[in-house]
Amino acid sequence: MLCALTSIMASTPKRVPIPTYGVDYRGKIVLAPMVRSGELPSRLLALKYGADLVWGPETVDRSMIGTTKSLNPITSTIDFTRLPSNSSRPQPPVQRESLIYRLHPSCEHGKLIFQIGTASPATAVEAAKVVAEDVAGIDVNAGCPKPFSTTGGMGAALLQDPDRLASILTALVKEVGESYEIGISVKIRLLETPEKTEALVRKLCSTGITGLTVHCRTTPMRPRERAIREQLRMIGDICRETGVACLMNGDVKNKDEALQLVREYGVDGAMIATAAEANSSCFRTQEEGGLLPWREVVTEYMKMALEVDNKWGNTKFLLSQLMPGKAEIFRKVTGCKGYRQVCEVLELDDMLDLAKELDERLGIDEQKETKAMKKAKHRNKSAQAAGGNMILQRSVDKEKRSPLPERGVGAGMAMPAMAA
């Protein structure tokens, strides 16, 4: 009997205990953390179409520290806001608070992972405690290679300082994970050699984390370069030895492919990034109907954006990703200055009233010229006097091609969307 019991125990894979309010990453196909494309409407859309979990965009620890948490009675969301600071410009008598992070307590319950940008155990813990009661896990970004993330030693910069990264994770596990009973995880990239990657993964898995995601590219690699999957099995084996769930990220196009790659490389789950940005219904299997037409996805996205009072700039950016660029209607939408105009262009008549109300709440004035157009007109005066209008036309064309979004709510930065 004792021998049989010993045999069973030996064959049972080791697993780090999942905290009461945490979530096991095994068997999950999830939405990757992406700047701008990981805001609330995008997360809700991914969940609607079958994502098991959703990561929010990287949020810098210092931006969360000192925020005010409140329940928004209009959107039924939990908002983390703060007053603008360090501004040299005169402030209005009544300042509008800046929205730093927004989540949906019922729709995202048990499925939202908060990704934090940090370079310090102390500030990581302080920021994580602000949101820990409302999320299923805290994930440390140790993979984003962009300067806005690596500045100050965050993101992929942590890969070159494994001891610091391990200390951050250990502090989060002890002071946040255990106290709030949620999981702590980390997202990394591959290092220069398999040996260095192996050493890093072993160090991180010894900190008490419940999950590790590997983006199958090195720090210098760009998204257009093919993901490197040769080290995945080795990483998955190490995670299994230590009981940590392992997710893969990089060039995963849809749920069916994700499930196939999980089986092929022996990992526990997978993240989908840019494919979800282009069409969130990629989380549907072929058996469930596969990808939906872009119009149907856009309609659902607009409905969710209106329901949660999403910032107009972010909505406009996401529409530009969800719509085919060659479609004539794409140019019309990129020229819109508010929700009402978009609903009219897309013929979403049942959403018009909501759109008008939201435009008013957000202070959107469709008649007000953009700063870029004003400057263009000013520069164009001399050209118009000479009978030309090329400067103004170039400005108009540029605005139609590249509409600039407002500052993102995630890390407070308007940067190109990419997986963190």
Residue pairs with C-beta under 8 A, 6 or more apart in sequence:
13 240
13 243
14 240
14 241
14 242
14 243
15 243
16 208
16 209
16 210
16 242
16 243
16 244
16 245
18 24
18 183
18 210
19 177
19 178
19 180
19 181
19 182
19 183
19 210
20 181
21 110
21 136
21 180
21 181
21 182
22 136
22 137
22 177
22 181
22 182
22 183
22 210
23 53
23 110
23 111
23 113
23 136
23 137
23 183
24 210
24 245
25 53
25 185
25 210
25 211
25 245
25 246
25 247
25 268
25 269
26 245
26 268
26 269
27 52
27 268
27 269
28 52
28 53
28 247
28 268
28 269
29 50
29 51
29 52
29 255
29 258
29 259
29 269
29 270
29 271
29 272
29 283
30 51
30 52
30 53
30 54
30 55
30 113
30 247
30 269
30 270
30 271
30 272
31 38
31 42
31 43
31 46
31 51
31 53
31 54
31 55
31 271
31 272
31 276
31 283
32 38
32 55
32 249
32 271
32 272
32 273
32 276
32 419
32 420
33 55
33 56
33 57
33 58
33 113
33 115
33 139
33 141
33 187
33 419
33 420
34 42
34 57
34 273
34 277
34 417
34 418
34 419
34 420
35 57
35 58
35 408
35 410
35 411
35 413
35 415
35 416
35 417
35 418
35 420
36 57
36 314
36 317
36 318
36 405
36 408
36 410
36 414
36 415
36 416
36 417
37 57
37 276
37 277
37 318
37 321
37 417
38 54
38 55
38 56
38 57
38 410
39 56
39 57
39 102
39 310
39 311
39 314
39 318
39 408
39 409
39 410
40 77
40 102
40 103
40 104
40 304
40 308
40 310
41 301
41 304
41 305
41 308
41 310
41 315
41 318
42 276
42 277
42 280
42 301
42 318
43 54
43 56
43 108
43 112
44 104
44 107
44 108
44 304
44 308
45 280
45 297
45 300
45 301
45 304
46 54
46 276
46 280
46 283
47 54
47 107
47 108
47 111
48 280
48 300
48 304
49 280
49 281
49 282
49 283
49 284
49 292
50 255
50 283
50 284
50 285
50 288
51 111
51 272
51 276
51 283
52 111
52 269
53 111
53 112
53 113
53 136
54 108
54 111
54 112
54 113
55 113
55 115
55 139
55 271
55 420
56 101
56 103
56 112
56 113
56 114
56 115
56 410
57 115
57 408
57 410
57 411
57 420
58 115
58 116
58 117
58 141
58 144
58 149
58 155
58 410
58 411
58 420
59 100
59 101
59 114
59 115
59 116
59 117
59 127
59 410
59 411
60 116
60 117
60 118
60 154
60 411
60 412
61 116
61 117
61 118
61 120
61 123
61 124
61 126
61 127
61 128
62 123
62 127
63 82
63 100
63 127
63 411
63 412
64 80
64 100
64 101
64 116
64 127
64 130
64 131
65 123
65 126
65 127
65 130
66 82
67 80
67 81
67 82
67 100
67 101
67 130
68 80
68 81
68 82
68 97
69 78
69 79
69 80
69 130
70 78
70 79
70 81
71 77
71 78
71 79
72 78
72 79
72 102
72 309
74 309
74 361
75 102
75 307
75 308
75 309
76 104
76 105
76 106
77 102
77 103
77 104
77 105
77 308
78 102
78 103
78 104
78 105
78 134
79 99
79 101
79 102
80 99
80 100
80 101
80 102
80 130
80 131
81 97
81 98
81 99
81 100
82 97
82 98
82 100
83 95
83 97
83 98
84 91
84 95
84 98
98 412
99 311
99 409
100 409
100 412
101 114
101 131
101 409
101 410
102 308
102 409
103 112
103 131
103 134
103 135
104 308
105 134
110 136
111 136
112 134
112 135
112 136
113 135
113 136
113 137
113 138
113 139
113 185
114 128
114 131
114 135
114 137
114 138
114 139
115 138
115 139
115 140
115 141
115 187
115 420
116 124
116 127
116 128
116 138
116 139
116 140
116 141
117 141
117 144
117 149
117 154
117 155
117 411
117 420
118 124
118 127
118 140
118 141
118 154
118 168
119 152
119 153
119 154
119 157
119 158
119 164
119 168
120 168
121 167
121 168
121 170
121 171
121 172
122 171
124 140
124 168
124 171
124 172
125 171
125 172
125 175
125 176
128 138
128 172
128 176
129 175
129 176
129 180
131 138
132 138
132 176
132 179
132 180
132 182
133 180
135 182
136 182
136 183
137 182
137 183
137 184
137 185
137 210
137 211
138 172
138 176
138 177
138 182
138 183
138 184
138 185
139 184
139 185
139 186
139 187
139 211
139 213
140 158
140 165
140 168
140 169
140 172
140 184
140 185
140 186
140 187
141 149
141 154
141 155
141 187
141 420
142 155
142 156
142 158
142 159
142 165
142 186
142 187
142 188
142 189
143 155
143 156
143 159
143 187
143 188
143 189
143 213
143 215
143 419
143 420
144 150
144 154
144 155
144 156
144 418
144 419
144 420
145 155
145 156
145 189
145 219
145 220
146 155
146 415
146 418
148 411
148 413
148 415
149 155
149 156
149 157
149 411
149 420
150 156
150 157
153 161
153 164
155 420
156 189
156 219
158 164
158 165
158 168
159 165
159 188
159 189
159 191
159 200
159 219
162 199
162 200
162 203
162 204
165 186
165 204
166 203
166 204
166 206
166 207
169 184
169 186
169 204
169 207
169 208
169 209
170 207
170 208
172 184
173 184
173 207
173 208
173 209
174 208
176 182
176 184
177 183
177 184
177 208
177 210
183 209
183 210
183 211
184 207
184 208
184 209
184 210
185 209
185 210
185 211
185 212
185 213
186 204
186 209
186 211
186 212
186 213
187 212
187 213
187 214
187 215
187 249
187 420
188 200
188 201
188 204
188 212
188 213
188 214
188 215
189 214
189 215
189 217
189 218
189 219
190 197
190 214
190 215
190 216
190 217
190 218
190 228
190 231
191 197
191 200
191 218
192 218
194 230
194 231
194 234
197 231
197 234
197 235
198 234
198 235
198 238
201 212
201 214
201 235
201 238
201 239
202 238
202 242
204 212
205 212
205 238
205 239
205 241
205 242
205 244
206 242
209 244
210 244
210 245
211 244
211 245
211 246
211 247
212 235
212 239
212 244
212 245
212 246
212 247
213 246
213 247
213 248
213 249
213 271
214 231
214 232
214 235
214 246
214 247
214 248
214 249
215 249
215 250
215 419
216 227
216 228
216 229
216 231
216 232
216 248
216 249
216 250
216 251
217 223
217 225
217 227
217 228
217 250
218 228
221 228
223 274
223 418
223 419
226 251
227 250
227 251
228 250
229 248
229 250
229 261
229 265
232 248
232 265
232 266
232 267
233 265
233 266
235 246
235 267
236 246
236 265
236 266
236 267
236 268
237 266
239 245
239 246
239 267
239 268
240 246
240 266
245 268
245 269
246 267
246 268
246 269
247 267
247 268
247 269
247 270
247 271
248 261
248 262
248 265
248 267
248 269
248 270
248 271
249 270
249 271
249 273
249 419
252 258
252 261
252 270
252 271
252 272
252 273
252 275
253 272
253 275
253 282
254 272
254 275
254 282
254 283
254 285
254 290
254 291
255 272
255 282
255 283
255 284
255 285
256 285
256 286
258 269
258 270
258 272
259 270
259 285
261 267
261 270
262 268
262 269
262 270
271 419
272 282
272 283
273 418
273 419
274 418
274 419
275 282
276 282
276 283
277 318
277 321
277 417
278 321
278 322
279 291
279 292
279 294
279 297
279 322
280 297
280 301
280 322
281 290
281 291
281 292
281 296
281 297
282 291
284 290
284 291
284 292
294 322
294 323
294 324
295 346
297 322
298 319
298 322
298 323
298 346
299 346
299 348
301 315
301 318
301 319
301 322
302 315
302 319
302 342
302 343
302 346
302 348
302 351
303 351
304 310
305 315
305 318
305 339
306 339
306 351
306 354
306 355
306 358
307 354
309 358
309 361
309 362
311 362
311 405
311 406
311 408
311 409
312 338
312 339
312 359
312 362
312 364
312 406
313 404
313 405
313 406
313 407
313 414
314 405
314 406
314 408
314 409
315 339
315 342
316 333
316 334
316 336
316 342
316 403
316 405
317 403
317 405
317 417
319 333
319 342
320 330
320 333
320 334
320 403
321 417
323 329
323 330
323 333
324 330
329 345
329 346
331 400
332 345
333 342
333 345
333 346
334 400
334 401
334 403
335 399
335 400
336 342
336 345
337 364
337 366
337 370
338 355
338 359
338 362
338 364
338 366
339 354
339 355
339 356
339 358
339 359
339 364
340 352
340 355
340 356
340 359
340 366
341 366
342 348
342 355
343 349
343 351
343 352
343 355
344 352
348 355
359 366
369 377
370 399
372 395
372 398
372 399
373 395
373 396
373 399
375 395
376 391
376 392
376 395
376 396
377 392
379 391
380 389
380 391
380 392
380 395
383 389
383 390
383 391
383 392
384 392
404 414
405 414
406 414
407 413
407 414
408 414
408 415
